[in-house]
Amino acid sequence: MSTYVYGITAASRTSPPEGVAGVGDLPLRVLKEGELAALVSDVPEDLRPKRRELLAHQNVLAEAASDGSVLPMRFGSVAPDDDTVTGVLAERAEHYRERLRTLEGKVEYNVKASHDEEAVLHRVMSENPELRALAEANRNAGGGSYEQRLQLGEMAAAAVKAREAEDAADVQQALESVAAALSVGPESTGWLANVSFLVDRDAAEAFLASVDQVRESHPHLEIRVNGPLPPYSFVEPGPAEPAGTTGGIDTTQE
């Protein structure tokens, strides 16, 4: 039977969170190896990233993190069996102990920012005299020629693109001062910034207040905050392990 791995914690955890089931409503177990332990369950027969299963995975980690540091595994982290899991804990014990110390008392907040299209266009027009002059000339000419409209559109798009880069830097700089670390996420359509911040639990209120300050100072931005989360973005692979692997634990089913 394959083993589903939720996270790695200290061996002082003698039992899984009470009243919490894993994916597929399967019971949780704790596997110990030296000073480390892994929260695991069996693997459901038809494991898929459905909403119910994703929430079950997240709930296990949230409950486990409420009374101690946990290194969260991504959804779908599966090992061939329990012995493989304990073998990885033994092999990479030093790395996991260091990560647990580093992440003790910390949570992750993911911040995504995008432009309010109407508001940012108004802003770039107000900041760019050449753009305003061209728009005014087109209006006076009854809309302008095709070439003039095309020129105006290209200039406006370039100005918005430049503003995206500036705003992304502003968001990151404003929030990194109240975070212990940050991890820039992959670029994706619709977001000009996608950054995860590692935040001390005691500093969470200050961090969220800083987010509100960014919103107030950048009214042309739409900012979404997701958290507190287990620190997924800060569980680094161990020595000589490529990103996306966990030393014998298959994470390809995310």
Secondary structure, DSSP 8 states (H G I E B T S, - for coil): --EEEEEEEETT--S--TT---GGG---EEEEETTEEEEEEE--TT----HHHHHHHHHHHHHHHTTS--EE--TT-EESSHHHHHHHHHHTHHHHHHHHHHHTTEEEEEEEEEE-HHHHHHHHHHH-HHHHHHHHHHHHTTT--HHHHHHHHHHHHHHHHHHHHHHHHHHHHHHHTTSSEEEE----TT-SEEEEEEEEGGGHHHHHHHHHHHHHH-TTEEEEEEEEE--GGG----TT--TT--SS-B-TT-
